[in-house]
Amino acid sequence: MDAGRTLQEIIVALAVIASAVYVFRTRFPGTARRLRGWVAIRMVDSGSPRLEKWGRRLAPVPRAQDACGSCNSCEPKR
C-alpha cells in the first residue's frame, strides 16, 4: 500500500512540474529562451563531454536578424 501511494505521488508531482514548464514556456517565451541559453552556455563550458553534448542540444535555435523574434512566422521584407 505504501509503494502504491508513493508511486502515485511521484506521478502527480511529475504532472505538476510538466504543467508548470508548459505554462512558463508559453506565457514567457523570451525569458524561457534566455534561461535555456544561459543553462546551455554553462553546460558547454563545463569541460565534460557529456554535458557539452547536452548543452548543444539544449541551446535555442539562433534567430534571424531581420525577424521580430516572437513567432518565427514573419513574412519576408519586400
LUMLUMDREN-2810 file (N, C-alpha, C; in Angstrom, 1 decimal):
<atoms>
<atom><aa>M</aa><ch>A</ch><at>N</at><xx>0.8</xx><yy>-1.2</yy><zz>0.0</zz></atom>
<atom><aa>M</aa><ch>A</ch><at>CA</at><xx>0.0</xx><yy>0.0</yy><zz>0.0</zz></atom>
<atom><aa>M</aa><ch>A</ch><at>C</at><xx>0.9</xx><yy>1.3</yy><zz>0.0</zz></atom>
<atom><aa>D</aa><ch>A</ch><at>N</at><xx>1.9</xx><yy>1.2</yy><zz>0.7</zz></atom>
<atom><aa>D</aa><ch>A</ch><at>CA</at><xx>2.8</xx><yy>2.4</yy><zz>0.8</zz></atom>
<atom><aa>D</aa><ch>A</ch><at>C</at><xx>3.5</xx><yy>2.7</yy><zz>-0.5</zz></atom>
<atom><aa>A</aa><ch>A</ch><at>N</at><xx>3.9</xx><yy>1.6</yy><zz>-1.2</zz></atom>
<atom><aa>A</aa><ch>A</ch><at>CA</at><xx>4.6</xx><yy>1.8</yy><zz>-2.5</zz></atom>
<atom><aa>A</aa><ch>A</ch><at>C</at><xx>3.7</xx><yy>2.3</yy><zz>-3.6</zz></atom>
<atom><aa>G</aa><ch>A</ch><at>N</at><xx>2.4</xx><yy>1.9</yy><zz>-3.5</zz></atom>
<atom><aa>G</aa><ch>A</ch><at>CA</at><xx>1.4</xx><yy>2.4</yy><zz>-4.5</zz></atom>
<atom><aa>G</aa><ch>A</ch><at>C</at><xx>1.2</xx><yy>3.9</yy><zz>-4.3</zz></atom>
<atom><aa>R</aa><ch>A</ch><at>N</at><xx>1.1</xx><yy>4.3</yy><zz>-3.0</zz></atom>
<atom><aa>R</aa><ch>A</ch><at>CA</at><xx>0.8</xx><yy>5.7</yy><zz>-2.8</zz></atom>
<atom><aa>R</aa><ch>A</ch><at>C</at><xx>2.1</xx><yy>6.6</yy><zz>-3.2</zz></atom>
<atom><aa>T</aa><ch>A</ch><at>N</at><xx>3.3</xx><yy>6.1</yy><zz>-2.9</zz></atom>
<atom><aa>T</aa><ch>A</ch><at>CA</at><xx>4.5</xx><yy>6.8</yy><zz>-3.3</zz></atom>
<atom><aa>T</aa><ch>A</ch><at>C</at><xx>4.5</xx><yy>7.0</yy><zz>-4.8</zz></atom>
<atom><aa>L</aa><ch>A</ch><at>N</at><xx>4.2</xx><yy>5.9</yy><zz>-5.5</zz></atom>
<atom><aa>L</aa><ch>A</ch><at>CA</at><xx>4.2</xx><yy>6.0</yy><zz>-7.0</zz></atom>
<atom><aa>L</aa><ch>A</ch><at>C</at><xx>3.2</xx><yy>7.0</yy><zz>-7.5</zz></atom>
<atom><aa>Q</aa><ch>A</ch><at>N</at><xx>2.0</xx><yy>7.0</yy><zz>-6.8</zz></atom>
<atom><aa>Q</aa><ch>A</ch><at>CA</at><xx>1.0</xx><yy>8.0</yy><zz>-7.2</zz></atom>
<atom><aa>Q</aa><ch>A</ch><at>C</at><xx>1.5</xx><yy>9.4</yy><zz>-7.0</zz></atom>
<atom><aa>E</aa><ch>A</ch><at>N</at><xx>2.1</xx><yy>9.6</yy><zz>-5.9</zz></atom>
<atom><aa>E</aa><ch>A</ch><at>CA</at><xx>2.6</xx><yy>11.0</yy><zz>-5.6</zz></atom>
<atom><aa>E</aa><ch>A</ch><at>C</at><xx>3.7</xx><yy>11.4</yy><zz>-6.5</zz></atom>
<atom><aa>I</aa><ch>A</ch><at>N</at><xx>4.6</xx><yy>10.5</yy><zz>-6.9</zz></atom>
<atom><aa>I</aa><ch>A</ch><at>CA</at><xx>5.6</xx><yy>10.8</yy><zz>-7.9</zz></atom>
<atom><aa>I</aa><ch>A</ch><at>C</at><xx>5.0</xx><yy>11.2</yy><zz>-9.2</zz></atom>
<atom><aa>I</aa><ch>A</ch><at>N</at><xx>4.0</xx><yy>10.4</yy><zz>-9.6</zz></atom>
<atom><aa>I</aa><ch>A</ch><at>CA</at><xx>3.3</xx><yy>10.7</yy><zz>-10.9</zz></atom>
<atom><aa>I</aa><ch>A</ch><at>C</at><xx>2.6</xx><yy>12.1</yy><zz>-10.9</zz></atom>
<atom><aa>V</aa><ch>A</ch><at>N</at><xx>2.0</xx><yy>12.4</yy><zz>-9.8</zz></atom>
<atom><aa>V</aa><ch>A</ch><at>CA</at><xx>1.3</xx><yy>13.7</yy><zz>-9.7</zz></atom>
<atom><aa>V</aa><ch>A</ch><at>C</at><xx>2.3</xx><yy>14.8</yy><zz>-9.7</zz></atom>
<atom><aa>A</aa><ch>A</ch><at>N</at><xx>3.4</xx><yy>14.6</yy><zz>-9.0</zz></atom>
<atom><aa>A</aa><ch>A</ch><at>CA</at><xx>4.5</xx><yy>15.6</yy><zz>-8.9</zz></atom>
<atom><aa>A</aa><ch>A</ch><at>C</at><xx>5.1</xx><yy>15.8</yy><zz>-10.3</zz></atom>
<atom><aa>L</aa><ch>A</ch><at>N</at><xx>5.3</xx><yy>14.8</yy><zz>-11.1</zz></atom>
<atom><aa>L</aa><ch>A</ch><at>CA</at><xx>5.8</xx><yy>14.9</yy><zz>-12.5</zz></atom>
<atom><aa>L</aa><ch>A</ch><at>C</at><xx>4.8</xx><yy>15.7</yy><zz>-13.4</zz></atom>
<atom><aa>A</aa><ch>A</ch><at>N</at><xx>3.5</xx><yy>15.4</yy><zz>-13.2</zz></atom>
<atom><aa>A</aa><ch>A</ch><at>CA</at><xx>2.5</xx><yy>16.1</yy><zz>-13.9</zz></atom>
<atom><aa>A</aa><ch>A</ch><at>C</at><xx>2.4</xx><yy>17.6</yy><zz>-13.6</zz></atom>
<atom><aa>V</aa><ch>A</ch><at>N</at><xx>2.6</xx><yy>17.9</yy><zz>-12.3</zz></atom>
<atom><aa>V</aa><ch>A</ch><at>CA</at><xx>2.6</xx><yy>19.3</yy><zz>-11.9</zz></atom>
<atom><aa>V</aa><ch>A</ch><at>C</at><xx>3.8</xx><yy>20.0</yy><zz>-12.5</zz></atom>
<atom><aa>I</aa><ch>A</ch><at>N</at><xx>5.0</xx><yy>19.4</yy><zz>-12.4</zz></atom>
<atom><aa>I</aa><ch>A</ch><at>CA</at><xx>6.2</xx><yy>20.0</yy><zz>-13.0</zz></atom>
<atom><aa>I</aa><ch>A</ch><at>C</at><xx>6.1</xx><yy>20.2</yy><zz>-14.5</zz></atom>
<atom><aa>A</aa><ch>A</ch><at>N</at><xx>5.5</xx><yy>19.2</yy><zz>-15.2</zz></atom>
<atom><aa>A</aa><ch>A</ch><at>CA</at><xx>5.3</xx><yy>19.3</yy><zz>-16.6</zz></atom>
<atom><aa>A</aa><ch>A</ch><at>C</at><xx>4.4</xx><yy>20.5</yy><zz>-17.0</zz></atom>
<atom><aa>S</aa><ch>A</ch><at>N</at><xx>3.3</xx><yy>20.6</yy><zz>-16.2</zz></atom>
<atom><aa>S</aa><ch>A</ch><at>CA</at><xx>2.4</xx><yy>21.7</yy><zz>-16.4</zz></atom>
<atom><aa>S</aa><ch>A</ch><at>C</at><xx>3.0</xx><yy>23.1</yy><zz>-16.1</zz></atom>
<atom><aa>A</aa><ch>A</ch><at>N</at><xx>3.8</xx><yy>23.2</yy><zz>-15.1</zz></atom>
<atom><aa>A</aa><ch>A</ch><at>CA</at><xx>4.5</xx><yy>24.4</yy><zz>-14.8</zz></atom>
<atom><aa>A</aa><ch>A</ch><at>C</at><xx>5.5</xx><yy>24.8</yy><zz>-15.9</zz></atom>
<atom><aa>V</aa><ch>A</ch><at>N</at><xx>6.2</xx><yy>23.8</yy><zz>-16.4</zz></atom>
<atom><aa>V</aa><ch>A</ch><at>CA</at><xx>7.1</xx><yy>24.1</yy><zz>-17.5</zz></atom>
<atom><aa>V</aa><ch>A</ch><at>C</at><xx>6.4</xx><yy>24.6</yy><zz>-18.8</zz></atom>
<atom><aa>Y</aa><ch>A</ch><at>N</at><xx>5.3</xx><yy>23.9</yy><zz>-19.1</zz></atom>
<atom><aa>Y</aa><ch>A</ch><at>CA</at><xx>4.5</xx><yy>24.3</yy><zz>-20.2</zz></atom>
<atom><aa>Y</aa><ch>A</ch><at>C</at><xx>4.0</xx><yy>25.7</yy><zz>-20.1</zz></atom>
<atom><aa>V</aa><ch>A</ch><at>N</at><xx>3.4</xx><yy>26.1</yy><zz>-19.0</zz></atom>
<atom><aa>V</aa><ch>A</ch><at>CA</at><xx>2.9</xx><yy>27.4</yy><zz>-18.8</zz></atom>
<atom><aa>V</aa><ch>A</ch><at>C</at><xx>4.0</xx><yy>28.4</yy><zz>-18.9</zz></atom>
<atom><aa>F</aa><ch>A</ch><at>N</at><xx>5.2</xx><yy>28.1</yy><zz>-18.3</zz></atom>
<atom><aa>F</aa><ch>A</ch><at>CA</at><xx>6.3</xx><yy>29.1</yy><zz>-18.3</zz></atom>
<atom><aa>F</aa><ch>A</ch><at>C</at><xx>6.8</xx><yy>29.3</yy><zz>-19.8</zz></atom>
<atom><aa>R</aa><ch>A</ch><at>N</at><xx>6.9</xx><yy>28.2</yy><zz>-20.5</zz></atom>
<atom><aa>R</aa><ch>A</ch><at>CA</at><xx>7.3</xx><yy>28.3</yy><zz>-21.9</zz></atom>
<atom><aa>R</aa><ch>A</ch><at>C</at><xx>6.3</xx><yy>29.0</yy><zz>-22.8</zz></atom>
<atom><aa>T</aa><ch>A</ch><at>N</at><xx>5.0</xx><yy>28.9</yy><zz>-22.5</zz></atom>
<atom><aa>T</aa><ch>A</ch><at>CA</at><xx>4.0</xx><yy>29.5</yy><zz>-23.4</zz></atom>
<atom><aa>T</aa><ch>A</ch><at>C</at><xx>3.7</xx><yy>31.0</yy><zz>-23.0</zz></atom>
<atom><aa>R</aa><ch>A</ch><at>N</at><xx>3.8</xx><yy>31.3</yy><zz>-21.7</zz></atom>
<atom><aa>R</aa><ch>A</ch><at>CA</at><xx>3.5</xx><yy>32.6</yy><zz>-21.2</zz></atom>
<atom><aa>R</aa><ch>A</ch><at>C</at><xx>4.7</xx><yy>33.6</yy><zz>-21.2</zz></atom>
<atom><aa>F</aa><ch>A</ch><at>N</at><xx>5.9</xx><yy>33.0</yy><zz>-21.1</zz></atom>
<atom><aa>F</aa><ch>A</ch><at>CA</at><xx>7.1</xx><yy>33.8</yy><zz>-21.0</zz></atom>
<atom><aa>F</aa><ch>A</ch><at>C</at><xx>8.2</xx><yy>33.2</yy><zz>-22.0</zz></atom>
<atom><aa>P</aa><ch>A</ch><at>N</at><xx>7.9</xx><yy>33.3</yy><zz>-23.3</zz></atom>
<atom><aa>P</aa><ch>A</ch><at>CA</at><xx>8.8</xx><yy>32.6</yy><zz>-24.2</zz></atom>
<atom><aa>P</aa><ch>A</ch><at>C</at><xx>10.2</xx><yy>33.3</yy><zz>-24.3</zz></atom>
<atom><aa>G</aa><ch>A</ch><at>N</at><xx>10.3</xx><yy>34.6</yy><zz>-24.1</zz></atom>
<atom><aa>G</aa><ch>A</ch><at>CA</at><xx>11.6</xx><yy>35.3</yy><zz>-24.2</zz></atom>
<atom><aa>G</aa><ch>A</ch><at>C</at><xx>12.4</xx><yy>34.9</yy><zz>-23.0</zz></atom>
<atom><aa>T</aa><ch>A</ch><at>N</at><xx>11.8</xx><yy>34.9</yy><zz>-21.8</zz></atom>
<atom><aa>T</aa><ch>A</ch><at>CA</at><xx>12.5</xx><yy>34.5</yy><zz>-20.6</zz></atom>
<atom><aa>T</aa><ch>A</ch><at>C</at><xx>13.0</xx><yy>33.1</yy><zz>-20.6</zz></atom>
<atom><aa>A</aa><ch>A</ch><at>N</at><xx>12.1</xx><yy>32.2</yy><zz>-21.2</zz></atom>
<atom><aa>A</aa><ch>A</ch><at>CA</at><xx>12.4</xx><yy>30.8</yy><zz>-21.3</zz></atom>
<atom><aa>A</aa><ch>A</ch><at>C</at><xx>13.6</xx><yy>30.6</yy><zz>-22.2</zz></atom>
<atom><aa>R</aa><ch>A</ch><at>N</at><xx>13.6</xx><yy>31.4</yy><zz>-23.3</zz></atom>
<atom><aa>R</aa><ch>A</ch><at>CA</at><xx>14.7</xx><yy>31.3</yy><zz>-24.3</zz></atom>
<atom><aa>R</aa><ch>A</ch><at>C</at><xx>16.0</xx><yy>31.7</yy><zz>-23.7</zz></atom>
<atom><aa>R</aa><ch>A</ch><at>N</at><xx>16.0</xx><yy>32.9</yy><zz>-22.9</zz></atom>
<atom><aa>R</aa><ch>A</ch><at>CA</at><xx>17.2</xx><yy>33.3</yy><zz>-22.3</zz></atom>
<atom><aa>R</aa><ch>A</ch><at>C</at><xx>17.7</xx><yy>32.3</yy><zz>-21.2</zz></atom>
<atom><aa>L</aa><ch>A</ch><at>N</at><xx>16.8</xx><yy>31.7</yy><zz>-20.5</zz></atom>
<atom><aa>L</aa><ch>A</ch><at>CA</at><xx>17.1</xx><yy>30.8</yy><zz>-19.5</zz></atom>
<atom><aa>L</aa><ch>A</ch><at>C</at><xx>17.8</xx><yy>29.5</yy><zz>-20.1</zz></atom>
<atom><aa>R</aa><ch>A</ch><at>N</at><xx>17.2</xx><yy>29.1</yy><zz>-21.2</zz></atom>
<atom><aa>R</aa><ch>A</ch><at>CA</at><xx>17.8</xx><yy>27.9</yy><zz>-21.9</zz></atom>
<atom><aa>R</aa><ch>A</ch><at>C</at><xx>19.2</xx><yy>28.2</yy><zz>-22.4</zz></atom>
<atom><aa>G</aa><ch>A</ch><at>N</at><xx>19.3</xx><yy>29.4</yy><zz>-23.0</zz></atom>
<atom><aa>G</aa><ch>A</ch><at>CA</at><xx>20.7</xx><yy>29.9</yy><zz>-23.4</zz></atom>
<atom><aa>G</aa><ch>A</ch><at>C</at><xx>21.7</xx><yy>29.9</yy><zz>-22.3</zz></atom>
<atom><aa>W</aa><ch>A</ch><at>N</at><xx>21.3</xx><yy>30.5</yy><zz>-21.2</zz></atom>
<atom><aa>W</aa><ch>A</ch><at>CA</at><xx>22.2</xx><yy>30.6</yy><zz>-20.0</zz></atom>
<atom><aa>W</aa><ch>A</ch><at>C</at><xx>22.6</xx><yy>29.2</yy><zz>-19.5</zz></atom>
<atom><aa>V</aa><ch>A</ch><at>N</at><xx>21.6</xx><yy>28.3</yy><zz>-19.4</zz></atom>
<atom><aa>V</aa><ch>A</ch><at>CA</at><xx>21.9</xx><yy>26.9</yy><zz>-18.9</zz></atom>
<atom><aa>V</aa><ch>A</ch><at>C</at><xx>22.8</xx><yy>26.2</yy><zz>-20.0</zz></atom>
<atom><aa>A</aa><ch>A</ch><at>N</at><xx>22.5</xx><yy>26.4</yy><zz>-21.3</zz></atom>
<atom><aa>A</aa><ch>A</ch><at>CA</at><xx>23.3</xx><yy>25.7</yy><zz>-22.3</zz></atom>
<atom><aa>A</aa><ch>A</ch><at>C</at><xx>24.7</xx><yy>26.2</yy><zz>-22.3</zz></atom>
<atom><aa>I</aa><ch>A</ch><at>N</at><xx>24.9</xx><yy>27.5</yy><zz>-22.1</zz></atom>
<atom><aa>I</aa><ch>A</ch><at>CA</at><xx>26.3</xx><yy>28.0</yy><zz>-22.1</zz></atom>
<atom><aa>I</aa><ch>A</ch><at>C</at><xx>27.1</xx><yy>27.4</yy><zz>-20.9</zz></atom>
<atom><aa>R</aa><ch>A</ch><at>N</at><xx>26.5</xx><yy>27.3</yy><zz>-19.8</zz></atom>
<atom><aa>R</aa><ch>A</ch><at>CA</at><xx>27.1</xx><yy>26.8</yy><zz>-18.6</zz></atom>
<atom><aa>R</aa><ch>A</ch><at>C</at><xx>27.5</xx><yy>25.3</yy><zz>-18.8</zz></atom>
<atom><aa>M</aa><ch>A</ch><at>N</at><xx>26.6</xx><yy>24.6</yy><zz>-19.5</zz></atom>
<atom><aa>M</aa><ch>A</ch><at>CA</at><xx>26.8</xx><yy>23.1</yy><zz>-19.8</zz></atom>
<atom><aa>M</aa><ch>A</ch><at>C</at><xx>28.0</xx><yy>23.0</yy><zz>-20.8</zz></atom>
<atom><aa>V</aa><ch>A</ch><at>N</at><xx>28.0</xx><yy>23.8</yy><zz>-21.8</zz></atom>
<atom><aa>V</aa><ch>A</ch><at>CA</at><xx>29.1</xx><yy>23.7</yy><zz>-22.8</zz></atom>
<atom><aa>V</aa><ch>A</ch><at>C</at><xx>30.4</xx><yy>24.1</yy><zz>-22.2</zz></atom>
<atom><aa>D</aa><ch>A</ch><at>N</at><xx>30.4</xx><yy>25.0</yy><zz>-21.4</zz></atom>
<atom><aa>D</aa><ch>A</ch><at>CA</at><xx>31.7</xx><yy>25.5</yy><zz>-20.8</zz></atom>
<atom><aa>D</aa><ch>A</ch><at>C</at><xx>32.2</xx><yy>24.6</yy><zz>-19.6</zz></atom>
<atom><aa>S</aa><ch>A</ch><at>N</at><xx>31.4</xx><yy>23.6</yy><zz>-19.2</zz></atom>
<atom><aa>S</aa><ch>A</ch><at>CA</at><xx>31.7</xx><yy>22.8</yy><zz>-18.0</zz></atom>
<atom><aa>S</aa><ch>A</ch><at>C</at><xx>33.0</xx><yy>22.0</yy><zz>-18.2</zz></atom>
<atom><aa>G</aa><ch>A</ch><at>N</at><xx>33.3</xx><yy>21.6</yy><zz>-19.4</zz></atom>
<atom><aa>G</aa><ch>A</ch><at>CA</at><xx>34.5</xx><yy>20.8</yy><zz>-19.6</zz></atom>
<atom><aa>G</aa><ch>A</ch><at>C</at><xx>34.2</xx><yy>19.3</yy><zz>-19.8</zz></atom>
<atom><aa>S</aa><ch>A</ch><at>N</at><xx>33.0</xx><yy>18.9</yy><zz>-19.4</zz></atom>
<atom><aa>S</aa><ch>A</ch><at>CA</at><xx>32.6</xx><yy>17.5</yy><zz>-19.5</zz></atom>
<atom><aa>S</aa><ch>A</ch><at>C</at><xx>32.0</xx><yy>17.3</yy><zz>-20.9</zz></atom>
<atom><aa>P</aa><ch>A</ch><at>N</at><xx>32.5</xx><yy>16.2</yy><zz>-21.6</zz></atom>
<atom><aa>P</aa><ch>A</ch><at>CA</at><xx>32.0</xx><yy>16.0</yy><zz>-23.0</zz></atom>
<atom><aa>P</aa><ch>A</ch><at>C</at><xx>30.5</xx><yy>15.7</yy><zz>-23.0</zz></atom>
<atom><aa>R</aa><ch>A</ch><at>N</at><xx>30.0</xx><yy>15.0</yy><zz>-22.0</zz></atom>
<atom><aa>R</aa><ch>A</ch><at>CA</at><xx>28.6</xx><yy>14.6</yy><zz>-22.0</zz></atom>
<atom><aa>R</aa><ch>A</ch><at>C</at><xx>27.7</xx><yy>15.9</yy><zz>-21.8</zz></atom>
<atom><aa>L</aa><ch>A</ch><at>N</at><xx>28.1</xx><yy>16.7</yy><zz>-20.8</zz></atom>
<atom><aa>L</aa><ch>A</ch><at>CA</at><xx>27.4</xx><yy>17.9</yy><zz>-20.6</zz></atom>
<atom><aa>L</aa><ch>A</ch><at>C</at><xx>27.5</xx><yy>18.9</yy><zz>-21.7</zz></atom>
<atom><aa>E</aa><ch>A</ch><at>N</at><xx>28.6</xx><yy>18.9</yy><zz>-22.4</zz></atom>
<atom><aa>E</aa><ch>A</ch><at>CA</at><xx>28.8</xx><yy>19.7</yy><zz>-23.6</zz></atom>
<atom><aa>E</aa><ch>A</ch><at>C</at><xx>27.8</xx><yy>19.3</yy><zz>-24.7</zz></atom>
<atom><aa>K</aa><ch>A</ch><at>N</at><xx>27.6</xx><yy>18.0</yy><zz>-24.9</zz></atom>
<atom><aa>K</aa><ch>A</ch><at>CA</at><xx>26.7</xx><yy>17.5</yy><zz>-25.9</zz></atom>
<atom><aa>K</aa><ch>A</ch><at>C</at><xx>25.3</xx><yy>17.9</yy><zz>-25.5</zz></atom>
<atom><aa>W</aa><ch>A</ch><at>N</at><xx>24.9</xx><yy>17.7</yy><zz>-24.3</zz></atom>
<atom><aa>W</aa><ch>A</ch><at>CA</at><xx>23.6</xx><yy>18.1</yy><zz>-23.8</zz></atom>
<atom><aa>W</aa><ch>A</ch><at>C</at><xx>23.3</xx><yy>19.6</yy><zz>-23.9</zz></atom>
<atom><aa>G</aa><ch>A</ch><at>N</at><xx>24.4</xx><yy>20.4</yy><zz>-23.6</zz></atom>
<atom><aa>G</aa><ch>A</ch><at>CA</at><xx>24.2</xx><yy>21.8</yy><zz>-23.7</zz></atom>
<atom><aa>G</aa><ch>A</ch><at>C</at><xx>24.0</xx><yy>22.3</yy><zz>-25.2</zz></atom>
<atom><aa>R</aa><ch>A</ch><at>N</at><xx>24.7</xx><yy>21.6</yy><zz>-26.1</zz></atom>
<atom><aa>R</aa><ch>A</ch><at>CA</at><xx>24.5</xx><yy>22.0</yy><zz>-27.5</zz></atom>
<atom><aa>R</aa><ch>A</ch><at>C</at><xx>23.1</xx><yy>21.6</yy><zz>-28.0</zz></atom>
<atom><aa>R</aa><ch>A</ch><at>N</at><xx>22.5</xx><yy>20.5</yy><zz>-27.5</zz></atom>
<atom><aa>R</aa><ch>A</ch><at>CA</at><xx>21.1</xx><yy>20.1</yy><zz>-27.8</zz></atom>
<atom><aa>R</aa><ch>A</ch><at>C</at><xx>20.1</xx><yy>21.0</yy><zz>-27.2</zz></atom>
<atom><aa>L</aa><ch>A</ch><at>N</at><xx>20.4</xx><yy>21.5</yy><zz>-26.0</zz></atom>
<atom><aa>L</aa><ch>A</ch><at>CA</at><xx>19.5</xx><yy>22.4</yy><zz>-25.2</zz></atom>
<atom><aa>L</aa><ch>A</ch><at>C</at><xx>19.5</xx><yy>23.8</yy><zz>-25.7</zz></atom>
<atom><aa>A</aa><ch>A</ch><at>N</at><xx>20.6</xx><yy>24.2</yy><zz>-26.4</zz></atom>
<atom><aa>A</aa><ch>A</ch><at>CA</at><xx>20.7</xx><yy>25.6</yy><zz>-26.8</zz></atom>
<atom><aa>A</aa><ch>A</ch><at>C</at><xx>19.5</xx><yy>26.0</yy><zz>-27.8</zz></atom>
<atom><aa>P</aa><ch>A</ch><at>N</at><xx>19.0</xx><yy>27.2</yy><zz>-27.6</zz></atom>
<atom><aa>P</aa><ch>A</ch><at>CA</at><xx>17.9</xx><yy>27.6</yy><zz>-28.5</zz></atom>
<atom><aa>P</aa><ch>A</ch><at>C</at><xx>18.4</xx><yy>27.8</yy><zz>-29.9</zz></atom>
<atom><aa>V</aa><ch>A</ch><at>N</at><xx>17.6</xx><yy>27.7</yy><zz>-30.9</zz></atom>
<atom><aa>V</aa><ch>A</ch><at>CA</at><xx>17.9</xx><yy>27.9</yy><zz>-32.3</zz></atom>
<atom><aa>V</aa><ch>A</ch><at>C</at><xx>18.2</xx><yy>29.4</yy><zz>-32.5</zz></atom>
<atom><aa>P</aa><ch>A</ch><at>N</at><xx>19.3</xx><yy>29.7</yy><zz>-33.2</zz></atom>
<atom><aa>P</aa><ch>A</ch><at>CA</at><xx>19.5</xx><yy>31.2</yy><zz>-33.4</zz></atom>
<atom><aa>P</aa><ch>A</ch><at>C</at><xx>18.4</xx><yy>31.8</yy><zz>-34.2</zz></atom>
<atom><aa>R</aa><ch>A</ch><at>N</at><xx>18.1</xx><yy>33.1</yy><zz>-33.8</zz></atom>
<atom><aa>R</aa><ch>A</ch><at>CA</at><xx>17.1</xx><yy>33.8</yy><zz>-34.5</zz></atom>
<atom><aa>R</aa><ch>A</ch><at>C</at><xx>17.7</xx><yy>34.5</yy><zz>-35.7</zz></atom>
<atom><aa>A</aa><ch>A</ch><at>N</at><xx>16.8</xx><yy>34.8</yy><zz>-36.7</zz></atom>
<atom><aa>A</aa><ch>A</ch><at>CA</at><xx>17.2</xx><yy>35.6</yy><zz>-37.9</zz></atom>
<atom><aa>A</aa><ch>A</ch><at>C</at><xx>17.3</xx><yy>37.1</yy><zz>-37.4</zz></atom>
<atom><aa>Q</aa><ch>A</ch><at>N</at><xx>18.2</xx><yy>37.8</yy><zz>-38.0</zz></atom>
<atom><aa>Q</aa><ch>A</ch><at>CA</at><xx>18.4</xx><yy>39.2</yy><zz>-37.6</zz></atom>
<atom><aa>Q</aa><ch>A</ch><at>C</at><xx>17.3</xx><yy>40.1</yy><zz>-38.0</zz></atom>
<atom><aa>D</aa><ch>A</ch><at>N</at><xx>16.6</xx><yy>39.8</yy><zz>-39.1</zz></atom>
<atom><aa>D</aa><ch>A</ch><at>CA</at><xx>15.6</xx><yy>40.7</yy><zz>-39.6</zz></atom>
<atom><aa>D</aa><ch>A</ch><at>C</at><xx>14.2</xx><yy>40.4</yy><zz>-39.1</zz></atom>
<atom><aa>A</aa><ch>A</ch><at>N</at><xx>14.0</xx><yy>39.3</yy><zz>-38.4</zz></atom>
<atom><aa>A</aa><ch>A</ch><at>CA</at><xx>12.7</xx><yy>38.9</yy><zz>-37.9</zz></atom>
<atom><aa>A</aa><ch>A</ch><at>C</at><xx>12.4</xx><yy>39.6</yy><zz>-36.5</zz></atom>
<atom><aa>C</aa><ch>A</ch><at>N</at><xx>11.1</xx><yy>39.6</yy><zz>-36.2</zz></atom>
<atom><aa>C</aa><ch>A</ch><at>CA</at><xx>10.7</xx><yy>40.2</yy><zz>-34.9</zz></atom>
<atom><aa>C</aa><ch>A</ch><at>C</at><xx>11.1</xx><yy>39.3</yy><zz>-33.8</zz></atom>
<atom><aa>G</aa><ch>A</ch><at>N</at><xx>11.2</xx><yy>38.0</yy><zz>-34.0</zz></atom>
<atom><aa>G</aa><ch>A</ch><at>CA</at><xx>11.6</xx><yy>37.1</yy><zz>-32.9</zz></atom>
<atom><aa>G</aa><ch>A</ch><at>C</at><xx>10.6</xx><yy>36.6</yy><zz>-32.0</zz></atom>
<atom><aa>S</aa><ch>A</ch><at>N</at><xx>9.3</xx><yy>36.8</yy><zz>-32.3</zz></atom>
<atom><aa>S</aa><ch>A</ch><at>CA</at><xx>8.3</xx><yy>36.4</yy><zz>-31.4</zz></atom>
<atom><aa>S</aa><ch>A</ch><at>C</at><xx>7.7</xx><yy>35.0</yy><zz>-31.8</zz></atom>
<atom><aa>C</aa><ch>A</ch><at>N</at><xx>7.4</xx><yy>34.8</yy><zz>-33.1</zz></atom>
<atom><aa>C</aa><ch>A</ch><at>CA</at><xx>6.8</xx><yy>33.6</yy><zz>-33.5</zz></atom>
<atom><aa>C</aa><ch>A</ch><at>C</at><xx>7.5</xx><yy>32.9</yy><zz>-34.7</zz></atom>
<atom><aa>N</aa><ch>A</ch><at>N</at><xx>8.5</xx><yy>33.5</yy><zz>-35.3</zz></atom>
<atom><aa>N</aa><ch>A</ch><at>CA</at><xx>9.2</xx><yy>32.9</yy><zz>-36.4</zz></atom>
<atom><aa>N</aa><ch>A</ch><at>C</at><xx>8.3</xx><yy>32.7</yy><zz>-37.6</zz></atom>
<atom><aa>S</aa><ch>A</ch><at>N</at><xx>7.3</xx><yy>33.4</yy><zz>-37.8</zz></atom>
<atom><aa>S</aa><ch>A</ch><at>CA</at><xx>6.4</xx><yy>33.2</yy><zz>-39.0</zz></atom>
<atom><aa>S</aa><ch>A</ch><at>C</at><xx>6.2</xx><yy>34.5</yy><zz>-39.7</zz></atom>
<atom><aa>C</aa><ch>A</ch><at>N</at><xx>7.2</xx><yy>35.4</yy><zz>-39.6</zz></atom>
<atom><aa>C</aa><ch>A</ch><at>CA</at><xx>7.1</xx><yy>36.7</yy><zz>-40.3</zz></atom>
<atom><aa>C</aa><ch>A</ch><at>C</at><xx>7.2</xx><yy>36.5</yy><zz>-41.8</zz></atom>
<atom><aa>E</aa><ch>A</ch><at>N</at><xx>6.5</xx><yy>37.4</yy><zz>-42.5</zz></atom>
<atom><aa>E</aa><ch>A</ch><at>CA</at><xx>6.7</xx><yy>37.3</yy><zz>-43.9</zz></atom>
<atom><aa>E</aa><ch>A</ch><at>C</at><xx>8.0</xx><yy>38.0</yy><zz>-44.3</zz></atom>
<atom><aa>P</aa><ch>A</ch><at>N</at><xx>8.6</xx><yy>37.6</yy><zz>-45.4</zz></atom>
<atom><aa>P</aa><ch>A</ch><at>CA</at><xx>9.8</xx><yy>38.3</yy><zz>-45.8</zz></atom>
<atom><aa>P</aa><ch>A</ch><at>C</at><xx>9.6</xx><yy>39.8</yy><zz>-46.2</zz></atom>
<atom><aa>K</aa><ch>A</ch><at>N</at><xx>10.6</xx><yy>40.6</yy><zz>-46.0</zz></atom>
<atom><aa>K</aa><ch>A</ch><at>CA</at><xx>10.5</xx><yy>42.0</yy><zz>-46.3</zz></atom>
<atom><aa>K</aa><ch>A</ch><at>C</at><xx>10.4</xx><yy>42.2</yy><zz>-47.8</zz></atom>
<atom><aa>R</aa><ch>A</ch><at>N</at><xx>9.7</xx><yy>43.2</yy><zz>-48.2</zz></atom>
<atom><aa>R</aa><ch>A</ch><at>CA</at><xx>9.5</xx><yy>43.5</yy><zz>-49.7</zz></atom>
<atom><aa>R</aa><ch>A</ch><at>C</at><xx>10.3</xx><yy>44.6</yy><zz>-50.1</zz></atom>
</atoms>
